[in-house]
Amino acid sequence: MQNERIDIEDNALLDLVELQKKLLENLQFQFQNNLIAFKEFIPDIYHRFKDYKVKNPFEFFCMDNGVANIQFKNTGEIFYTCNNPQTYTDEDIIQFLKETTLNKTFYKYEEDVFGQIHHRYSNEIVDLLNKNKIDVEHKANTLYDLKAMPFLILYGLGLGYPLSSLYSNIEIANLFVIEPNEDIFYASLYAFDYASLLIFLNDNNYKLHLCIGKTDEDALLDLINFCHNEGKFLSACSSFFIHNITDDIKDTFNYILKNYSKIHSSLGFFDDNLFGLSHALNHVKNKIKFLNCKKHLTKDITKNPVFLIGNGPSLDRDIQFIKKHQDKAIIVACGTAIDPLYNEGVQVDFFAAVERAAATAETLTMFENTNYLDDVIMFTIDVIHPITISKFKHIAMFSKQDDPFYVLLANNSKTKNIANHLQSANYTNPLVSNLGLASLLYLGFDNIYLFGIDNGKRVEYDLHAKSSALYNKFGALDNIENYILSQKREANFGGEVETNYIYNLSADYLDRLIFCFQQDIKLNIFNCSDGQKLQNAISLQSSSIDTSSWKNIDKKKVLDEFANKLTFNPNLNLDDIATLIDKDKYNKFVDKIISLFQGEINTKIDFTKRMQDVNHLIYQNKDNVFNAYMLEGSTQSLFILIQDALYHYKDEDKSLKIAKEALDLYIYFLEDSKKLFSFLPNYILEQHKELTNYKIGFDHAKSKSIDVPKDFVVIRLKDNIKGNIAKFSKRYE
C-alpha cells in the first residue's frame, strides 16, 4: 500500500513535470504569436516589448490545472497565491459585474437667462429622461443587468486573465487598461492569448488601449487623450475594475480618481462660441488692439511687486496694507474687487474682466461721471462683451488658443500669421482671478501678492469684502447657485474654508498655472489671502511682507509701455471677416454629422459607436477644425445625456427607444445651429434676441421654439448705481 502511494505521487510529479515542459513550449509559441498580432494591430507595443529586458527577473511555473503563474527570483514571491488564477479571476469579475453599476454624470435642468439653443435642447432631453426614469421596474441596477457598457478602466492587468473574463461576460465598447509594471505586462505576453483577442476586437470594432509602465501623471494624460479621441462623453458613463492591488496601482487609481471628472467638465457650448466669436470680431471691427506675443515688457517694469486683488472676505484684513503701499506696487483688481478698492481710496492700475455677458459693464456704471477708469488698463480675453470694453480707454486684450477667434484665424492660411502674433493665455477660467494671475505671468511679472482671492470663506466671514458696495449697499446677489458652499478644503493659514466646485476648480487652475511657469522661471507668488490654500504659492501674512526696499513706481511709464509697445491691430476688414466664416462649409459639416446616424441602430453598443464616429469626425477632420470646434462642447454634453438613457434600462429595445428620442433633439439642435451660424459675426449677446425674433431655436416636428426670457439682467441691483458713489479720494491709512 505504501509503495502504491509512492507510485501515485511519483506519477503525479512526472505528470506535472511534463505539464511544465509543455507549458514552457506553449508560452514561447504564444509570445511569438502575440508579437505578430501586436505588430499588426498595436505596433507601439510590438516595438516596445519585442526585445524587452525584465527589471525584476521571474520564472514561469505550472499550476496543477495547467494555468501559468510566475515567481520572482529575487524574493521568491508568487504573483497569484490562489490555486487557479483563471478561476479566481472569473469569479472576481462575476462578483464585480453583479455588485457594480455605471458611474454616470447627469445634468440637471438649467435655468437659461440668455436664450440659448444648447440649454433648450439639453433641458428637453433632461425632461425626457426624468419622465421615463419613473419606470423603476425596468431599471438596470448593475452591470450584469446591462450586459453592455460604453467604457471600462481596468487597473492591473496581471497575466492577462481579466481580459478573457471581462469580454466573456459583458460587451465593452471601450476598455482602457492601466498596468504600471512593465515586467508584469511582459509576462502576460507569454501567458495570455492576445492574438485571438486582438482579432476579436478588430472584427467587432471594440477599442482597447494599453497604458503600460507610466507614471500617474502620464497615465492620466494618456486617459485624457483617449477620451479626447474617442469621446469625452464616455468618461461620464463608465466604471473601473481593480484586478491586483499593489501600491503602484493604488497610487495611480487615487490620482486618476481625483482628476477624473475634469475630463468632461468645462466643455463649453455652441451658443457661447457664437457669442465669443461675434464679440472678438466686433473688437477687430472697432479697432481694439490685441496684445502682441512678439513684444515684451521691460525688466524694470516686470520686477515690481504686484498686488492681485479679489473681492473675497479676507480683503478686509489686508486693505490697510494695500492702501499704505499702493504707490509701491502695481494694483490689479479682479472683477468686482474694483468696488471696495475705490471705496477704500486705492487707485487701481489694471482691471481684469472675462465675462461674455454685459453684467460686468453694469457694475462699472458706478464709475461714470468720475475719472477713476481713465488710466486703468483692462486685462481681458477677446470674448469679452463690447459694452464692457467701451468703459475703458486702454485695453490689454489676450486671446486663447481654445477660443473661437483664435481657432478661426489659426486654421486659415490668410490669417495664420495674425494668430501667431496674438498673445494667448491659458487657465483663465473659471473665475476672474484666474485671468488676473494668467495675465501677469504671461506678461512676465514674477513678484506677485494675492489678496482677497479666497475661493471660499472661513465660517466667521461673509462671502465678500465688507467695503464692497455692490453686495452690501446696492443689493447684488451672492446667494445664487455658484455661491452656495457645500464643501471644505484646507485654509491658507490653518484650519478649513467653506468652498464649492467652482472655487475649487479656480484654486486648482491657479495652482496649475503657477506650476507651469515655475518650470521655466523663478517665481515669487505669495498667497496673503485668508482663504483656500494654494499648493504652489507661498503662504504669507501681509504683516510679514518686507517692504523696506520698495520704491514708488512710475505708473505712467507702465501705461505708456502697454499703449505704445505691446499691442497691435489685426487689420481685418469686414470683407475679410465675411470670407473667414464659410457658412456653406459649416452646413455641409453639420449634414455630415447627421448622416452618421442614418440607418438602423440595433444595440446599445452600436449607438455608442455612432456617437464615437461623430467624435472622430469632429477631432480628425483637419478641413473643418473651426466648424468642429464650434460644435464640440455641446455635442459632448448632449451625448452625455443620450448615453444616460442608453444605459439606464435592462431592456435594450426600451433603452434604444428613449435614446433615439433624445437623439432627435440633438439633431434639432444641429439644424438650428445652421441658422444661428448664419448670423455671424453679429451674434452679440443680448442683442442676438432680435435676430431670432425673441425665440430660442425653431419649430420641429417634436419640439416647438420657446420665448427668450424677458429678464436678461445677471447682476440684479436694487438701486441705480450710476453716479451714486462718493467722489474718489486716494487714501493711505
Disulfide bonds with the S-S distance in Angstrom:
none
